[in-house]
Amino acid sequence: MGMLEEEMYRSIVNGDVHALEQLLTVRGADPEMRYHYHNIPALNFAIMRKQQEIARVLLLYGASVNQTDNHQKKSALHCAVLARSLPMVEMLLHEGANPNLGDVDGSTPVHYAACLDDLRMFTALVDAGGDVEARDRNRRTALLIACALGNLQVVNYLLDNCAADVTVRDINGNTAFHLYKVYPLSLCKKLISKGASVTAVNSSGQSALYLYVNWLSRQDIGSGRTDCYRCLYLLLLNGADPNQRWVYYPRYPLSLAVCNRDLIAVSMMLSFGANPDFRDTMRETPALLPTATKNVRILQLFYYNGMNPCLWDEHNKAAKIMQDRFVNYSMSDVLISVLTGEVQLVKSLQYISALALRRSLGRNADSLIFNSSLPTGVKNRVVSFAYYVLFARAAYNDAVLQ
């Protein structure tokens, strides 16, 4: 770097407008001088340093407003958006900056503003002719970028004021529904009303429903969880298929909800036709997973929704093993052993075995259970589940101990 370039560099860094004017007028410095190995134009460098007056002087003395660096191909307007400086963005637009100039990744200043969720800056770029349907290297529009980052202000502006295309897909086949995590109910309704498809799958074979059920397992949803389940209901109501399996991962949305122990999601999908008997490529069904996850309430839900009785064979076998112990122990001792001993209480297999034994004891089992040392909640669940399974469903009662 020569002495003139070094002095100009210092004047930009220090924001010394007077020194810069002297260099440009008296000493003939080039307003389009470039710095560093990326050949960053002086104008871009000034904006990166948030030196608006320096940038104004450079423009006044002939610096090109649309020149880019040699590495990332960023223009001065790209730099102003990244600097989050609305005054500099407005100044550059007034000087004729192109809001549709793409960098090395095809990203325009409009894409950058969509990332930042700065509505005033985004609006300024759109009003100056920024193309909201321009695609970057990943084939994403401003809408898809804003959805992926959860920038709700920009998403709503695009839908309400720009008639943004809600059917667009990125390079991986993702739609707005695939990218926005944990939609607010208002946005979910708006996307559907604008024509967004709830049945589309991306190039990995993932449906929006599958991804949404997975997102519901996040711990940071907090008070918005109720709203999220309303969105899940809305997706199902508008045709989302609960039996659409992810191609590259052998699980259905119902299986995912079971693994996440999400009782509400399981209940919703069952009510919209999710089949608990479908087998994945590992030969497992959603109906077999509650045993592995030790979730009796979900197992109970499956039974209420007509799970195939043949899938209960493993529980029936366990019950017969318990029955065989009657040779050496009383039935009461065996029942208490099942409920309190050997295997963890919450394991659904032990519940079913206990309920099978309870059928033989009849209603006398109630007093035995209530007089045991089990927690009150567990006692109530065992008894209430037993009444449904062992008394209301005669066909199962006849088969369970045969």
C-alpha positions as CSV (number, residue, x, y, z in Angstrom):
1,M,0.0,0.0,0.0
2,G,1.4,3.3,-1.1
3,M,1.5,6.4,1.1
4,L,-1.5,8.0,-0.6
5,E,-3.5,4.8,-0.2
6,E,-2.5,4.5,3.4
7,E,-3.5,8.1,4.2
8,M,-6.8,7.5,2.6
9,Y,-7.3,4.3,4.5
10,R,-6.6,6.1,7.8
11,S,-9.1,8.9,6.9
12,I,-11.8,6.3,6.3
13,V,-11.1,4.4,9.5
14,N,-11.0,7.6,11.5
15,G,-14.0,9.2,9.8
16,D,-11.9,12.3,8.9
17,V,-14.0,13.9,6.2
18,H,-11.8,17.0,5.8
19,A,-8.6,14.9,5.3
20,L,-10.4,12.7,2.7
21,E,-11.6,15.8,0.8
22,Q,-8.0,17.1,0.8
23,L,-6.7,13.7,-0.6
24,L,-9.4,13.6,-3.3
25,T,-9.1,17.2,-4.4
26,V,-5.5,18.3,-3.8
27,R,-3.6,15.1,-4.1
28,G,-5.7,13.4,-6.7
29,A,-6.6,10.2,-4.8
30,D,-8.9,7.8,-6.7
31,P,-12.4,7.6,-5.0
32,E,-12.6,4.0,-6.3
33,M,-9.4,2.9,-4.6
34,R,-9.4,-0.7,-3.3
35,Y,-8.0,-2.3,-0.2
36,H,-6.8,-5.6,1.2
37,Y,-6.4,-8.8,-0.8
38,H,-10.1,-8.9,-1.5
39,N,-9.9,-5.7,-3.4
40,I,-12.7,-4.0,-1.3
41,P,-13.7,-0.7,-2.9
42,A,-13.2,2.4,-0.7
43,L,-17.0,3.0,-0.7
44,N,-17.7,-0.5,0.6
45,F,-15.0,-0.2,3.2
46,A,-16.4,3.1,4.5
47,I,-19.9,1.6,4.8
48,M,-18.5,-1.5,6.5
49,R,-17.0,0.9,9.0
50,K,-20.4,2.7,9.3
51,Q,-18.8,6.0,8.1
52,Q,-21.8,7.5,6.3
53,E,-20.3,11.0,5.7
54,I,-17.2,9.4,4.3
55,A,-19.4,7.3,2.0
56,R,-21.3,10.5,0.9
57,V,-18.0,12.3,0.0
58,L,-16.8,9.3,-2.0
59,L,-20.0,9.2,-4.0
60,L,-19.8,13.0,-4.5
61,Y,-16.4,12.6,-6.0
62,G,-17.4,9.9,-8.4
63,A,-17.2,6.5,-6.6
64,S,-19.4,3.9,-8.4
65,V,-22.4,3.0,-6.3
66,N,-22.6,-0.6,-7.7
67,Q,-19.0,-1.7,-7.6
68,T,-18.3,-5.0,-5.8
69,D,-15.3,-6.6,-4.1
70,N,-13.4,-9.4,-5.9
71,H,-14.1,-12.1,-3.4
72,Q,-17.8,-12.2,-2.3
73,K,-19.0,-9.8,-5.0
74,K,-20.8,-7.7,-2.4
75,S,-21.9,-4.2,-3.4
76,A,-22.0,-1.2,-1.2
77,L,-25.8,-1.8,-0.7
78,H,-25.0,-5.4,0.5
79,C,-22.6,-3.9,3.0
80,A,-25.1,-1.2,4.2
81,V,-27.8,-3.9,4.8
82,L,-25.3,-6.0,6.7
83,A,-24.3,-3.0,8.8
84,R,-28.0,-2.6,9.7
85,S,-27.9,1.1,8.7
86,L,-31.2,2.3,7.2
87,P,-29.8,5.8,6.5
88,M,-27.0,4.4,4.5
89,V,-29.3,2.1,2.6
90,E,-31.6,5.0,1.8
91,M,-28.6,7.1,0.7
92,L,-27.3,4.4,-1.6
93,L,-30.8,3.8,-3.1
94,H,-31.1,7.5,-3.7
95,E,-27.8,7.4,-5.6
96,G,-29.0,4.6,-7.8
97,A,-27.8,1.4,-6.1
98,N,-29.2,-1.7,-7.6
99,P,-31.3,-3.7,-5.0
100,N,-31.3,-6.8,-7.3
101,L,-27.5,-7.1,-7.7
102,G,-26.4,-10.6,-6.6
103,D,-23.3,-11.6,-4.7
104,V,-21.2,-14.7,-5.3
105,D,-24.0,-16.8,-3.9
106,G,-26.7,-15.1,-5.8
107,S,-28.0,-13.3,-2.7
108,T,-29.4,-9.8,-3.3
109,P,-29.7,-7.0,-0.7
110,V,-33.3,-8.1,-0.5
111,H,-32.2,-11.5,0.6
112,Y,-29.9,-10.0,3.2
113,A,-32.7,-7.8,4.6
114,A,-35.0,-10.9,4.8
115,C,-32.4,-12.5,7.1
116,L,-32.3,-9.5,9.5
117,D,-36.0,-9.1,10.1
118,D,-35.7,-5.4,9.7
119,L,-39.0,-4.4,8.2
120,R,-38.2,-0.8,7.5
121,M,-35.0,-1.7,5.6
122,F,-36.8,-4.5,3.8
123,T,-39.6,-2.1,2.8
124,A,-37.1,0.5,1.5
125,L,-35.5,-2.1,-0.8
126,V,-38.8,-3.4,-2.1
127,D,-40.1,0.1,-2.7
128,A,-36.9,0.8,-4.7
129,G,-37.6,-2.1,-7.0
130,G,-36.2,-5.0,-5.1
131,D,-37.4,-8.3,-6.5
132,V,-39.0,-10.5,-3.8
133,E,-39.1,-13.5,-6.1
134,A,-35.4,-13.4,-6.9
135,R,-33.6,-16.7,-6.1
136,D,-30.2,-17.2,-4.4
137,R,-27.9,-20.1,-5.1
138,N,-30.1,-22.4,-2.9
139,R,-33.1,-21.4,-5.0
140,R,-34.6,-19.6,-2.0
141,T,-36.7,-16.4,-2.3
142,A,-37.0,-13.8,0.4
143,L,-40.1,-15.6,1.7
144,L,-38.3,-18.9,2.1
145,I,-35.3,-17.2,3.8
146,A,-37.5,-15.3,6.2
147,C,-39.5,-18.5,7.0
148,A,-36.3,-20.5,7.6
149,L,-35.1,-17.9,10.1
150,G,-38.4,-17.3,11.8
151,N,-38.6,-13.6,10.7
152,L,-42.3,-13.1,11.1
153,Q,-42.4,-9.4,10.3
154,V,-40.9,-9.9,6.9
155,V,-43.0,-13.0,6.2
156,N,-46.3,-11.2,7.0
157,Y,-45.2,-8.2,4.9
158,L,-44.4,-10.4,1.9
159,L,-47.8,-12.2,2.2
160,D,-49.9,-9.1,2.9
161,N,-48.2,-6.5,0.6
162,C,-46.2,-8.3,-2.1
163,A,-48.3,-11.3,-3.0
164,A,-45.3,-13.5,-2.6
165,D,-45.5,-16.9,-4.2
166,V,-46.2,-19.4,-1.4
167,T,-45.7,-22.4,-3.7
168,V,-42.0,-21.9,-4.4
169,R,-39.5,-24.6,-3.4
170,D,-35.8,-24.3,-2.7
171,I,-33.0,-26.5,-4.1
172,N,-34.0,-29.3,-1.5
173,G,-37.7,-29.1,-2.4
174,N,-38.6,-27.3,0.8
175,T,-41.7,-25.0,0.9
176,A,-42.5,-22.3,3.4
177,F,-44.3,-24.9,5.5
178,H,-41.1,-27.1,5.6
179,L,-38.9,-24.2,6.7
180,Y,-40.9,-22.2,9.3
181,K,-40.5,-23.9,12.7
182,V,-43.4,-23.8,15.1
183,Y,-45.8,-21.6,13.1
184,P,-48.0,-19.0,14.9
185,L,-51.6,-20.0,14.2
186,S,-52.2,-16.7,12.3
187,L,-49.3,-17.5,9.9
188,C,-50.4,-21.1,9.4
189,K,-53.9,-19.9,8.4
190,K,-52.5,-17.2,6.1
191,L,-50.2,-19.6,4.3
192,I,-53.0,-22.0,3.7
193,S,-55.4,-19.3,2.5
194,K,-52.7,-18.1,0.0
195,G,-52.5,-21.6,-1.5
196,A,-49.5,-23.2,0.3
197,S,-49.6,-27.0,0.1
198,V,-49.8,-28.9,3.3
199,T,-49.2,-32.2,1.5
200,A,-46.0,-31.3,-0.3
201,V,-42.9,-33.4,0.5
202,N,-39.3,-32.2,0.0
203,S,-36.5,-34.0,-1.8
204,S,-35.8,-36.0,1.3
205,G,-39.4,-37.3,1.4
206,Q,-40.3,-35.2,4.5
207,S,-43.8,-33.8,4.8
208,A,-44.4,-30.5,6.6
209,L,-46.5,-32.6,9.1
210,Y,-43.5,-34.9,9.9
211,L,-41.2,-31.9,10.5
212,Y,-43.8,-30.1,12.6
213,V,-44.4,-33.1,14.9
214,N,-40.6,-33.3,15.4
215,W,-40.4,-29.5,16.2
216,L,-43.1,-30.0,18.8
217,S,-40.6,-31.9,20.9
218,R,-38.5,-28.8,21.4
219,Q,-38.4,-27.5,25.0
220,D,-38.3,-23.8,24.2
221,I,-41.9,-23.5,22.8
222,G,-43.1,-22.5,26.3
223,S,-46.5,-20.7,26.4
224,G,-46.9,-21.0,22.6
225,R,-47.4,-24.8,22.9
226,T,-51.2,-24.6,22.7
227,D,-51.1,-22.4,19.6
228,C,-48.7,-25.0,18.1
229,Y,-51.2,-27.8,18.6
230,R,-53.9,-25.7,17.0
231,C,-51.6,-25.4,14.0
232,L,-51.0,-29.2,13.9
233,Y,-54.8,-29.6,13.9
234,L,-55.1,-27.1,11.1
235,L,-52.5,-29.0,9.0
236,L,-54.4,-32.2,9.5
237,L,-57.8,-30.6,8.8
238,N,-56.5,-29.3,5.5
239,G,-55.3,-32.6,4.2
240,A,-51.9,-33.3,5.7
241,D,-51.3,-37.1,5.5
242,P,-50.4,-38.6,8.9
243,N,-49.4,-41.8,7.1
244,Q,-46.7,-40.2,4.9
245,R,-43.4,-41.7,5.9
246,W,-40.0,-40.0,5.6
247,V,-38.2,-41.7,2.7
248,Y,-34.7,-41.7,4.2
249,Y,-35.7,-42.4,7.8
250,P,-38.0,-45.3,8.4
251,R,-40.6,-43.6,10.6
252,Y,-44.1,-42.2,10.2
253,P,-45.2,-39.0,11.9
254,L,-47.2,-41.1,14.4
255,S,-44.1,-43.0,15.3
256,L,-42.2,-39.8,15.8
257,A,-44.9,-38.5,18.1
258,V,-44.8,-41.7,20.1
259,C,-41.0,-41.5,20.5
260,N,-41.4,-37.9,21.6
261,R,-44.1,-39.1,24.1
262,D,-46.4,-36.4,22.7
263,L,-49.9,-37.6,23.8
264,I,-51.7,-34.7,22.2
265,A,-50.1,-35.2,18.8
266,V,-50.7,-38.9,18.9
267,S,-54.3,-38.4,19.7
268,M,-54.8,-35.8,16.9
269,M,-53.2,-38.0,14.3
270,L,-55.2,-41.1,15.3
271,S,-58.4,-39.1,15.0
272,F,-57.4,-38.1,11.4
273,G,-56.7,-41.6,10.3
274,A,-53.1,-42.4,11.3
275,N,-52.7,-46.1,11.1
276,P,-50.9,-47.6,14.2
277,D,-50.4,-50.9,12.3
278,F,-48.2,-49.6,9.4
279,R,-44.7,-51.2,9.5
280,D,-41.6,-49.2,8.7
281,T,-38.6,-50.6,6.9
282,M,-37.3,-51.9,10.3
283,R,-40.6,-53.9,10.6
284,E,-41.7,-51.8,13.6
285,T,-45.1,-50.2,13.9
286,P,-46.2,-47.1,15.9
287,A,-48.2,-49.5,18.1
288,L,-45.1,-51.4,19.2
289,L,-43.2,-48.3,20.2
290,P,-45.0,-47.4,23.5
291,T,-43.5,-50.5,25.1
292,A,-40.0,-49.4,24.2
293,T,-40.7,-45.8,25.4
294,K,-42.6,-47.1,28.5
295,N,-45.6,-44.9,27.8
296,V,-48.8,-46.5,29.0
297,R,-51.1,-43.6,28.2
298,I,-50.2,-43.8,24.5
299,L,-50.6,-47.5,24.6
300,Q,-54.0,-47.0,26.0
301,L,-54.8,-44.5,23.2
302,F,-53.9,-47.1,20.6
303,Y,-56.2,-49.6,22.2
304,Y,-59.1,-47.1,22.3
305,N,-58.5,-46.5,18.5
306,G,-58.7,-50.2,17.6
307,M,-55.1,-51.4,17.4
308,N,-54.9,-54.8,15.8
309,P,-55.4,-57.4,18.6
310,C,-52.8,-59.7,17.1
311,L,-50.2,-57.1,18.0
312,W,-50.8,-57.7,21.7
313,D,-49.4,-61.2,21.5
314,E,-46.2,-60.3,23.4
315,H,-48.3,-59.0,26.3
316,N,-50.5,-62.1,26.2
317,K,-47.4,-64.3,26.5
318,A,-46.1,-62.4,29.4
319,A,-49.5,-62.7,31.1
320,K,-49.4,-66.5,30.7
321,I,-46.0,-66.6,32.2
322,M,-47.4,-64.9,35.2
323,Q,-50.3,-67.3,35.3
324,D,-47.9,-70.2,35.4
325,R,-46.5,-68.9,38.7
326,F,-49.9,-69.7,40.4
327,V,-48.5,-73.2,41.0
328,N,-46.2,-71.9,43.7
329,Y,-47.7,-68.5,44.6
330,S,-51.1,-67.1,45.3
331,M,-52.7,-65.0,42.7
332,S,-52.5,-61.9,45.0
333,D,-48.8,-62.4,45.4
334,V,-48.3,-62.7,41.7
335,L,-50.2,-59.5,41.0
336,I,-48.3,-57.5,43.6
337,S,-45.1,-59.0,42.2
338,V,-46.0,-57.8,38.7
339,L,-46.9,-54.3,39.9
340,T,-44.0,-53.7,42.3
341,G,-41.1,-56.0,41.5
342,E,-38.6,-57.3,39.0
343,V,-39.3,-54.8,36.1
344,Q,-39.9,-51.1,36.2
345,L,-43.4,-50.2,37.1
346,V,-44.0,-47.9,34.1
347,K,-43.2,-50.5,31.5
348,S,-46.4,-51.1,29.6
349,L,-45.7,-54.9,29.3
350,Q,-46.0,-55.1,33.1
351,Y,-49.3,-53.2,33.1
352,I,-50.8,-55.5,30.5
353,S,-49.7,-58.6,32.4
354,A,-51.1,-57.2,35.6
355,L,-54.4,-56.4,33.9
356,A,-54.6,-59.9,32.5
357,L,-54.2,-61.3,36.0
358,R,-56.7,-58.8,37.3
359,R,-59.3,-60.5,35.1
360,S,-58.9,-63.7,37.0
361,L,-59.2,-61.9,40.4
362,G,-62.3,-60.0,39.2
363,R,-63.3,-56.9,41.1
364,N,-61.6,-58.1,44.3
365,A,-58.4,-56.9,42.6
366,D,-59.4,-53.3,43.2
367,S,-59.1,-53.6,46.9
368,L,-55.7,-55.4,46.6
369,I,-54.4,-52.7,44.3
370,F,-55.6,-49.8,46.4
371,N,-54.2,-51.4,49.6
372,S,-50.8,-51.8,48.0
373,S,-47.9,-49.3,48.4
374,L,-48.2,-48.1,44.8
375,P,-48.6,-44.3,44.2
376,T,-52.2,-43.2,44.0
377,G,-51.9,-42.1,40.4
378,V,-50.6,-45.5,39.4
379,K,-53.4,-47.3,41.2
380,N,-56.0,-45.2,39.5
381,R,-54.5,-45.8,36.0
382,V,-54.3,-49.6,36.5
383,V,-57.9,-49.9,37.7
384,S,-59.4,-47.5,35.2
385,F,-57.5,-49.1,32.3
386,A,-58.5,-52.5,33.5
387,Y,-62.2,-51.7,33.5
388,Y,-62.0,-50.6,29.9
389,V,-59.8,-53.3,28.5
390,L,-61.0,-56.3,30.6
391,F,-64.7,-55.6,30.9
392,A,-65.8,-53.4,28.0
393,R,-64.0,-55.4,25.3
394,A,-65.3,-58.9,25.6
395,A,-63.4,-60.2,22.6
396,Y,-60.0,-59.3,24.1
397,N,-61.1,-60.7,27.5
398,D,-61.8,-64.1,25.9
399,A,-58.5,-64.2,24.1
400,V,-56.0,-62.8,26.5
401,L,-55.4,-65.9,28.6
402,Q,-56.0,-68.6,26.0
